[in-house]
């Protein structure tokens, strides 16, 4: 025996659920583009697409026929995160793609008493070599979203600058508290990202003001604007920083990535 010190265990990645129970708020757009911007800054990022629609997978260039191994294999325990992760055209950015198989998760796992902890168990056994894992959740509170929150250390909330935004946010924050109580006591709110901001629309200003008054430092300074290039990028299977690097959408997500890292370095997050 050489007596050499054993190699240290790999550091666990930060796992962040990107969630909002309301659809159409920029959740998948934020998962893709914040992940890509962090990768551009040198971080190793994995996006776990947990939405049966698979929009994050499509937006990152993984066609349906290339999804023989996918997120359901993670939930079922048939494969590890490292075995399922696929590279994208963005260096240091990988994705575990989704298929419609996820849609029946509530039924398929109904008899498993540990069904809500499947993803947490998978990442406990295989930490991979990622710095950050974003879990793109479906726009509903079902077993998939519960699994994501049970595995995550925090929840990142994209919030559209539109009427009724606060109502949906209140519901989501209630869900986070309940998950923290019954499943994951360490879960916290990473922050709220204001999306779809339209400077020509007074409503956007009013919503942003209301949210900041209600939540204070939980809200990121960076605001994501409505931007044509952001809308076009998924149809080209690219993050916006690769599709149109100089667009306002790309610059906004780069700014968000820098703020995200600043918060992480400072330990700033909501309770």
C-alpha contacts under 8 A as a table, 3 or more apart, distances in Angstrom:
res1	aa1	res2	aa2	distance
10	X	127	X	7.06
10	X	128	X	7.82
10	X	129	X	7.28
11	X	127	X	7.49
12	X	127	X	5.52
12	X	128	X	7.87
12	X	131	X	7.78
13	X	127	X	6.69
13	X	128	X	7.78
13	X	129	X	7.46
13	X	130	X	5.62
13	X	131	X	4.76
13	X	132	X	5.17
13	X	133	X	6.52
14	X	131	X	6.30
14	X	132	X	4.74
14	X	133	X	6.03
14	X	152	X	7.67
14	X	153	X	6.88
15	X	132	X	6.00
15	X	133	X	4.67
15	X	134	X	6.07
15	X	135	X	7.41
15	X	151	X	7.11
15	X	152	X	4.71
15	X	153	X	5.77
15	X	154	X	7.08
16	X	132	X	7.54
16	X	133	X	6.10
16	X	134	X	4.97
16	X	135	X	6.15
16	X	152	X	5.14
16	X	153	X	6.11
16	X	154	X	5.11
16	X	155	X	5.55
16	X	156	X	6.62
16	X	190	X	7.78
17	X	134	X	5.83
17	X	135	X	4.67
17	X	136	X	6.44
17	X	137	X	6.79
17	X	148	X	5.85
17	X	149	X	6.11
17	X	152	X	5.93
17	X	154	X	6.39
17	X	155	X	4.73
17	X	156	X	6.09
18	X	27	X	6.42
18	X	31	X	6.74
18	X	134	X	6.52
18	X	135	X	5.79
18	X	136	X	5.22
18	X	137	X	6.03
18	X	155	X	5.83
18	X	156	X	4.80
18	X	157	X	5.98
18	X	158	X	7.44
19	X	27	X	6.59
19	X	136	X	6.87
19	X	137	X	5.42
19	X	138	X	7.39
19	X	139	X	7.16
19	X	145	X	7.69
19	X	155	X	6.64
19	X	156	X	6.38
19	X	157	X	5.50
19	X	158	X	7.16
20	X	23	X	7.08
20	X	25	X	7.61
20	X	27	X	7.17
20	X	137	X	7.85
20	X	139	X	5.96
20	X	140	X	7.47
20	X	157	X	6.00
20	X	158	X	6.77
20	X	159	X	7.65
20	X	168	X	7.66
20	X	169	X	7.45
20	X	172	X	6.40
21	X	138	X	7.72
21	X	139	X	4.64
21	X	140	X	4.61
21	X	141	X	6.26
21	X	168	X	6.93
21	X	171	X	7.79
21	X	172	X	6.38
22	X	25	X	6.90
22	X	139	X	5.48
22	X	140	X	6.96
22	X	168	X	6.35
23	X	27	X	7.96
23	X	139	X	4.98
23	X	140	X	7.94
24	X	27	X	7.36
25	X	158	X	6.24
25	X	159	X	5.82
25	X	160	X	5.01
25	X	195	X	6.92
25	X	196	X	7.60
26	X	29	X	5.02
26	X	30	X	5.90
26	X	158	X	6.19
26	X	159	X	7.55
26	X	160	X	7.20
26	X	195	X	6.43
26	X	196	X	7.44
27	X	30	X	5.22
27	X	31	X	6.26
27	X	136	X	7.13
27	X	157	X	7.68
27	X	158	X	5.65
28	X	31	X	4.95
28	X	32	X	6.15
28	X	55	X	7.02
28	X	56	X	5.80
28	X	136	X	6.20
29	X	32	X	5.36
29	X	33	X	6.01
29	X	56	X	7.71
29	X	230	X	7.74
30	X	33	X	5.27
30	X	34	X	5.48
30	X	35	X	7.78
30	X	158	X	7.25
30	X	253	X	7.92
31	X	34	X	5.65
31	X	35	X	5.86
31	X	47	X	7.16
31	X	56	X	7.58
31	X	134	X	6.45
31	X	135	X	7.70
31	X	136	X	6.22
32	X	35	X	5.29
32	X	36	X	6.13
32	X	47	X	7.52
32	X	56	X	6.47
32	X	59	X	7.49
32	X	60	X	7.27
32	X	239	X	6.23
33	X	36	X	4.93
33	X	37	X	6.00
33	X	239	X	5.47
33	X	240	X	6.55
33	X	241	X	7.40
33	X	250	X	7.83
33	X	253	X	6.24
34	X	37	X	5.07
34	X	38	X	6.12
34	X	253	X	5.70
34	X	254	X	7.33
34	X	256	X	7.05
34	X	257	X	5.89
35	X	38	X	5.23
35	X	39	X	6.20
35	X	45	X	6.11
35	X	46	X	7.62
35	X	47	X	7.30
35	X	93	X	7.01
35	X	134	X	7.44
36	X	39	X	4.99
36	X	40	X	6.17
36	X	45	X	7.84
36	X	90	X	6.78
36	X	93	X	6.39
36	X	239	X	6.51
36	X	241	X	7.46
37	X	40	X	4.98
37	X	41	X	6.44
37	X	241	X	7.24
37	X	253	X	6.41
37	X	254	X	5.32
37	X	257	X	5.88
38	X	41	X	4.99
38	X	42	X	6.60
38	X	43	X	5.54
38	X	44	X	7.76
38	X	45	X	7.31
38	X	254	X	7.71
38	X	257	X	5.57
38	X	258	X	7.85
39	X	42	X	5.06
39	X	43	X	4.66
39	X	44	X	5.77
39	X	45	X	6.16
39	X	90	X	7.57
39	X	91	X	6.81
39	X	92	X	5.42
39	X	93	X	5.91
40	X	43	X	7.19
40	X	91	X	7.57
40	X	92	X	7.88
42	X	92	X	7.41
43	X	92	X	6.83
43	X	130	X	7.78
43	X	131	X	6.09
43	X	132	X	7.55
44	X	92	X	4.82
44	X	93	X	6.21
44	X	129	X	7.47
44	X	130	X	4.86
44	X	131	X	5.16
44	X	132	X	6.63
45	X	92	X	6.17
45	X	93	X	4.94
45	X	94	X	6.30
45	X	130	X	5.50
45	X	131	X	5.99
45	X	132	X	5.00
45	X	133	X	5.83
45	X	134	X	7.66
46	X	85	X	7.47
46	X	93	X	5.92
46	X	94	X	4.75
46	X	95	X	5.43
46	X	96	X	7.50
46	X	130	X	6.47
46	X	132	X	6.43
46	X	133	X	4.71
46	X	134	X	6.32
47	X	93	X	7.70
47	X	94	X	6.26
47	X	95	X	4.64
47	X	96	X	6.33
47	X	133	X	5.72
47	X	134	X	4.83
47	X	135	X	5.86
47	X	136	X	7.02
48	X	71	X	7.22
48	X	95	X	5.79
48	X	96	X	4.86
48	X	97	X	6.75
48	X	133	X	7.07
48	X	134	X	6.15
48	X	135	X	4.69
48	X	136	X	6.16
49	X	54	X	6.48
49	X	55	X	7.97
49	X	56	X	6.03
49	X	57	X	6.51
49	X	71	X	6.89
49	X	95	X	7.09
49	X	96	X	5.95
49	X	97	X	5.35
49	X	98	X	5.30
49	X	135	X	6.14
49	X	136	X	5.11
49	X	137	X	7.14
50	X	54	X	7.53
50	X	71	X	6.58
50	X	97	X	7.87
50	X	98	X	6.02
50	X	102	X	7.40
50	X	135	X	6.56
50	X	136	X	5.59
50	X	137	X	5.27
50	X	138	X	6.49
50	X	144	X	6.66
50	X	145	X	7.95
51	X	54	X	5.55
51	X	55	X	7.47
51	X	98	X	6.44
51	X	99	X	7.97
51	X	102	X	7.32
51	X	136	X	6.64
51	X	137	X	5.56
51	X	138	X	4.46
51	X	139	X	7.99
51	X	144	X	7.95
52	X	98	X	5.85
52	X	99	X	5.34
52	X	100	X	4.70
52	X	101	X	6.97
52	X	102	X	5.23
52	X	103	X	5.54
52	X	138	X	7.33
53	X	98	X	7.30
53	X	99	X	6.83
53	X	100	X	6.54
54	X	57	X	5.28
54	X	58	X	6.35
54	X	97	X	6.79
54	X	98	X	4.83
54	X	99	X	5.92
54	X	100	X	7.71
55	X	58	X	5.07
55	X	59	X	5.94
56	X	59	X	5.00
56	X	60	X	6.16
56	X	97	X	7.66
56	X	136	X	7.45
57	X	60	X	5.22
57	X	61	X	6.50
57	X	62	X	5.35
57	X	63	X	7.54
57	X	95	X	6.94
57	X	96	X	7.61
57	X	97	X	5.06
57	X	98	X	6.52
58	X	61	X	5.20
58	X	62	X	5.29
58	X	63	X	6.05
58	X	64	X	7.79
58	X	234	X	7.17
58	X	237	X	6.15
59	X	62	X	7.56
59	X	233	X	7.50
59	X	234	X	4.30
59	X	235	X	6.85
59	X	236	X	7.41
59	X	237	X	4.37
59	X	238	X	5.89
59	X	239	X	7.12
60	X	88	X	6.32
60	X	89	X	7.70
60	X	95	X	7.78
60	X	234	X	7.39
60	X	237	X	5.09
60	X	238	X	5.48
60	X	239	X	6.81
61	X	88	X	6.82
61	X	89	X	7.64
61	X	236	X	7.92
61	X	237	X	4.42
61	X	238	X	6.57
62	X	66	X	6.18
62	X	67	X	7.18
62	X	88	X	7.77
62	X	97	X	7.25
62	X	237	X	7.91
63	X	66	X	5.41
63	X	67	X	7.04
64	X	67	X	5.52
64	X	99	X	7.74
65	X	68	X	6.99
67	X	70	X	5.75
67	X	97	X	6.35
67	X	98	X	7.43
67	X	99	X	7.35
69	X	73	X	6.65
69	X	84	X	5.96
69	X	97	X	7.74
70	X	73	X	5.68
70	X	74	X	7.23
70	X	84	X	6.24
70	X	96	X	5.91
70	X	97	X	5.05
70	X	98	X	5.52
70	X	99	X	6.82
71	X	74	X	5.14
71	X	75	X	6.61
71	X	84	X	7.61
71	X	96	X	5.97
71	X	97	X	5.93
71	X	98	X	5.28
71	X	99	X	7.39
71	X	102	X	7.42
72	X	75	X	5.03
72	X	76	X	6.02
72	X	98	X	7.34
72	X	99	X	7.64
72	X	101	X	6.37
72	X	102	X	5.73
73	X	76	X	5.10
73	X	77	X	5.99
73	X	78	X	5.01
73	X	79	X	5.52
74	X	77	X	5.20
74	X	78	X	6.26
74	X	79	X	5.51
74	X	80	X	6.10
74	X	81	X	6.72
74	X	84	X	7.78
74	X	118	X	7.76
74	X	119	X	6.90
74	X	122	X	6.87
75	X	78	X	7.79
75	X	118	X	5.51
75	X	119	X	6.12
75	X	122	X	7.96
76	X	79	X	7.95
76	X	118	X	7.65
77	X	80	X	7.27
77	X	118	X	7.58
77	X	122	X	7.33
79	X	83	X	6.13
79	X	84	X	6.72
80	X	83	X	5.20
80	X	84	X	6.37
80	X	122	X	6.32
80	X	123	X	7.92
80	X	126	X	6.44
81	X	84	X	5.20
81	X	85	X	6.05
81	X	96	X	7.53
81	X	122	X	6.97
81	X	123	X	6.97
81	X	126	X	6.57
81	X	127	X	7.88
81	X	128	X	7.05
82	X	85	X	5.45
82	X	126	X	7.09
82	X	128	X	5.73
84	X	96	X	5.72
85	X	94	X	5.91
85	X	95	X	5.31
85	X	96	X	4.71
85	X	97	X	7.87
86	X	94	X	5.33
86	X	95	X	5.29
86	X	96	X	6.16
86	X	97	X	7.86
87	X	90	X	7.84
87	X	91	X	7.83
87	X	92	X	7.76
87	X	93	X	6.41
87	X	94	X	4.43
87	X	95	X	6.52
88	X	91	X	7.02
88	X	93	X	6.03
88	X	94	X	5.56
88	X	95	X	7.11
89	X	93	X	7.90
89	X	238	X	7.83
90	X	93	X	5.58
90	X	242	X	7.80
98	X	101	X	7.92
98	X	102	X	7.21
99	X	102	X	6.22
100	X	103	X	5.48
101	X	104	X	6.25
101	X	105	X	7.52
102	X	105	X	5.33
102	X	144	X	7.95
103	X	106	X	7.73
104	X	107	X	5.46
104	X	108	X	5.97
105	X	108	X	5.03
105	X	109	X	5.88
105	X	143	X	6.93
105	X	144	X	7.26
106	X	109	X	5.73
106	X	110	X	5.94
106	X	142	X	7.32
106	X	143	X	5.70
106	X	144	X	7.91
107	X	110	X	5.20
108	X	111	X	7.85
109	X	112	X	5.45
109	X	115	X	5.95
110	X	113	X	7.87
110	X	115	X	7.29
112	X	115	X	5.12
113	X	116	X	7.87
114	X	117	X	5.50
114	X	118	X	6.74
115	X	118	X	5.66
115	X	143	X	7.91
115	X	147	X	7.79
116	X	119	X	7.87
116	X	143	X	6.50
116	X	146	X	6.22
116	X	147	X	4.87
116	X	150	X	6.94
117	X	120	X	5.16
117	X	121	X	6.07
117	X	147	X	5.72
117	X	150	X	6.15
117	X	151	X	6.93
118	X	121	X	5.24
118	X	122	X	6.30
118	X	147	X	6.62
119	X	122	X	4.99
119	X	123	X	6.36
119	X	147	X	5.95
119	X	148	X	6.75
119	X	150	X	7.81
119	X	151	X	5.92
120	X	123	X	5.42
120	X	124	X	6.13
120	X	147	X	7.25
120	X	148	X	7.76
120	X	150	X	6.37
120	X	151	X	4.03
120	X	152	X	7.61
121	X	124	X	5.02
121	X	125	X	6.29
121	X	151	X	7.82
122	X	125	X	5.38
122	X	126	X	6.18
123	X	126	X	4.92
123	X	127	X	5.25
123	X	128	X	7.94
123	X	151	X	7.77
124	X	127	X	6.21
127	X	130	X	7.70
130	X	133	X	6.87
135	X	148	X	6.49
137	X	144	X	7.06
137	X	145	X	5.56
137	X	148	X	7.15
138	X	141	X	7.86
138	X	144	X	7.33
138	X	145	X	6.60
140	X	145	X	7.18
141	X	144	X	7.73
141	X	145	X	5.71
141	X	146	X	6.90
142	X	145	X	5.50
142	X	146	X	6.24
143	X	146	X	4.99
143	X	147	X	5.98
144	X	147	X	5.12
144	X	148	X	6.31
145	X	148	X	5.03
145	X	149	X	6.27
146	X	149	X	5.18
146	X	150	X	6.03
146	X	179	X	7.44
147	X	150	X	5.06
147	X	151	X	6.26
148	X	151	X	5.27
148	X	152	X	6.05
149	X	152	X	5.05
149	X	153	X	7.70
149	X	154	X	7.48
149	X	155	X	7.21
149	X	176	X	7.72
149	X	179	X	7.04
149	X	184	X	7.50
149	X	187	X	7.22
150	X	179	X	7.05
150	X	183	X	5.94
150	X	184	X	5.31
150	X	187	X	7.72
151	X	184	X	7.69
152	X	155	X	7.21
152	X	187	X	6.62
153	X	186	X	6.18
153	X	187	X	4.90
153	X	188	X	6.50
154	X	187	X	5.13
154	X	188	X	4.63
154	X	189	X	5.21
154	X	190	X	5.15
155	X	176	X	7.94
155	X	187	X	7.48
155	X	188	X	6.37
155	X	189	X	4.83
155	X	190	X	5.20
155	X	191	X	7.20
156	X	189	X	6.38
156	X	190	X	5.04
156	X	191	X	5.32
156	X	192	X	6.12
156	X	193	X	7.52
157	X	189	X	7.90
157	X	190	X	7.76
157	X	191	X	6.28
157	X	192	X	4.68
157	X	193	X	6.04
158	X	192	X	5.82
158	X	193	X	4.66
158	X	194	X	6.04
158	X	195	X	6.32
159	X	165	X	6.60
159	X	169	X	7.48
159	X	192	X	6.63
159	X	193	X	5.85
159	X	194	X	4.95
159	X	195	X	5.69
160	X	165	X	6.36
160	X	194	X	5.79
160	X	195	X	4.67
160	X	196	X	5.51
160	X	197	X	7.26
161	X	165	X	6.72
161	X	194	X	6.34
161	X	195	X	6.11
161	X	196	X	5.93
161	X	197	X	5.57
161	X	198	X	7.96
161	X	203	X	7.36
161	X	204	X	4.89
161	X	205	X	7.83
161	X	207	X	5.55
161	X	208	X	6.39
162	X	165	X	5.74
162	X	203	X	6.75
162	X	204	X	6.31
162	X	207	X	6.55
163	X	166	X	7.99
163	X	203	X	7.58
163	X	207	X	7.32
164	X	167	X	5.23
164	X	168	X	6.70
165	X	168	X	5.51
165	X	169	X	6.31
165	X	207	X	7.50
166	X	169	X	4.89
166	X	170	X	6.06
166	X	211	X	7.06
167	X	170	X	5.28
167	X	171	X	6.61
168	X	171	X	5.23
168	X	172	X	6.38
169	X	172	X	5.07
169	X	173	X	6.15
170	X	173	X	5.24
170	X	174	X	6.25
171	X	174	X	5.14
171	X	175	X	6.39
172	X	175	X	4.97
172	X	176	X	6.32
173	X	176	X	5.02
173	X	177	X	6.34
174	X	177	X	5.18
174	X	178	X	6.32
175	X	178	X	5.07
175	X	179	X	6.15
176	X	179	X	5.17
176	X	180	X	6.08
176	X	187	X	7.35
176	X	188	X	7.35
176	X	189	X	7.77
177	X	180	X	5.04
177	X	181	X	6.19
178	X	181	X	5.00
178	X	182	X	6.26
179	X	182	X	5.36
179	X	183	X	5.24
179	X	184	X	5.96
179	X	185	X	7.62
179	X	187	X	7.68
180	X	183	X	5.75
180	X	184	X	4.60
180	X	185	X	4.32
180	X	186	X	6.65
180	X	187	X	5.57
180	X	188	X	7.79
181	X	184	X	6.78
181	X	185	X	5.96
182	X	185	X	7.47
184	X	187	X	5.67
188	X	269	X	7.62
188	X	270	X	6.35
188	X	271	X	5.50
189	X	192	X	7.97
189	X	218	X	7.78
189	X	269	X	6.56
189	X	270	X	5.16
189	X	271	X	6.44
190	X	218	X	7.54
190	X	269	X	5.20
190	X	270	X	6.13
191	X	218	X	4.90
191	X	219	X	5.63
191	X	220	X	6.48
191	X	269	X	6.46
191	X	270	X	6.66
192	X	218	X	6.06
192	X	219	X	4.63
192	X	220	X	6.05
193	X	219	X	6.20
193	X	220	X	5.60
193	X	222	X	7.41
193	X	223	X	6.71
193	X	224	X	7.57
194	X	197	X	7.04
194	X	208	X	7.12
194	X	219	X	7.58
194	X	220	X	7.45
194	X	222	X	7.69
194	X	223	X	5.25
194	X	224	X	6.15
195	X	223	X	6.19
195	X	224	X	4.58
195	X	225	X	6.14
195	X	226	X	7.43
196	X	224	X	6.01
196	X	225	X	4.93
196	X	226	X	4.42
196	X	227	X	7.90
197	X	204	X	5.66
197	X	223	X	6.88
197	X	224	X	6.10
197	X	225	X	4.34
197	X	226	X	5.50
198	X	201	X	5.42
198	X	204	X	5.91
198	X	225	X	6.04
198	X	226	X	5.79
199	X	202	X	7.29
199	X	204	X	6.88
199	X	205	X	7.32
199	X	225	X	7.95
201	X	204	X	5.65
201	X	205	X	7.21
202	X	205	X	5.25
202	X	206	X	6.33
203	X	206	X	4.98
203	X	207	X	6.05
204	X	207	X	5.24
204	X	208	X	6.08
205	X	208	X	5.17
205	X	209	X	6.05
206	X	209	X	5.10
206	X	210	X	6.13
207	X	210	X	5.08
207	X	211	X	6.11
208	X	211	X	5.23
208	X	212	X	6.13
209	X	212	X	5.23
209	X	213	X	6.10
210	X	213	X	5.16
210	X	214	X	6.14
211	X	214	X	5.11
211	X	215	X	5.93
211	X	216	X	7.64
211	X	219	X	7.59
212	X	215	X	5.25
212	X	216	X	4.83
212	X	217	X	7.53
212	X	219	X	6.24
213	X	216	X	5.67
215	X	218	X	5.55
215	X	219	X	6.46
216	X	219	X	6.09
217	X	220	X	7.09
217	X	270	X	7.85
218	X	269	X	6.69
218	X	270	X	5.66
220	X	223	X	7.27
220	X	256	X	7.78
220	X	259	X	7.62
221	X	259	X	7.92
222	X	252	X	6.91
222	X	255	X	6.52
222	X	256	X	5.58
222	X	259	X	7.53
223	X	252	X	6.94
223	X	256	X	7.91
224	X	249	X	6.77
224	X	252	X	5.73
224	X	253	X	7.12
225	X	248	X	7.51
225	X	249	X	6.53
225	X	252	X	7.54
226	X	230	X	7.73
226	X	249	X	7.65
227	X	230	X	5.37
227	X	231	X	6.66
227	X	248	X	6.89
227	X	249	X	5.81
228	X	231	X	5.15
228	X	232	X	6.22
229	X	232	X	4.97
229	X	233	X	5.95
229	X	240	X	6.71
229	X	243	X	7.80
229	X	244	X	6.70
229	X	247	X	6.73
229	X	249	X	6.76
230	X	233	X	5.49
230	X	234	X	7.72
230	X	240	X	5.74
230	X	249	X	5.72
230	X	250	X	7.61
231	X	234	X	6.81
232	X	235	X	5.69
232	X	236	X	7.02
233	X	236	X	5.28
233	X	237	X	6.45
233	X	238	X	5.50
233	X	239	X	6.02
233	X	240	X	5.32
233	X	243	X	5.85
233	X	244	X	7.90
234	X	237	X	4.76
234	X	238	X	5.74
234	X	239	X	6.91
234	X	240	X	7.99
235	X	238	X	7.70
236	X	243	X	7.47
238	X	242	X	6.12
238	X	243	X	5.83
239	X	242	X	5.52
239	X	243	X	6.22
240	X	243	X	4.78
240	X	244	X	5.59
240	X	245	X	6.58
240	X	247	X	7.94
240	X	249	X	6.95
240	X	250	X	5.47
241	X	244	X	5.61
241	X	245	X	4.26
241	X	246	X	7.50
241	X	247	X	7.92
241	X	250	X	4.85
241	X	251	X	7.81
242	X	245	X	5.66
244	X	247	X	5.62
244	X	250	X	7.02
245	X	250	X	5.73
245	X	251	X	7.55
246	X	250	X	6.39
246	X	251	X	6.68
247	X	250	X	5.24
247	X	251	X	6.31
248	X	251	X	5.09
248	X	252	X	6.03
249	X	252	X	5.10
249	X	253	X	6.37
250	X	253	X	5.34
250	X	254	X	6.25
251	X	254	X	5.08
251	X	255	X	6.19
252	X	255	X	5.08
252	X	256	X	6.17
253	X	256	X	4.81
253	X	257	X	6.06
254	X	257	X	5.06
254	X	258	X	6.37
255	X	258	X	5.18
255	X	259	X	6.24
256	X	259	X	5.03
256	X	260	X	5.94
257	X	260	X	4.93
257	X	261	X	6.25
258	X	261	X	5.18
258	X	262	X	6.17
259	X	262	X	4.92
259	X	263	X	6.14
260	X	263	X	5.25
260	X	264	X	6.24
261	X	264	X	4.96
261	X	265	X	6.08
262	X	265	X	5.15
262	X	266	X	6.12
263	X	266	X	5.03
263	X	267	X	5.75
263	X	268	X	4.78
263	X	269	X	7.08
264	X	267	X	5.01
264	X	268	X	6.26
264	X	269	X	7.98
265	X	268	X	7.82
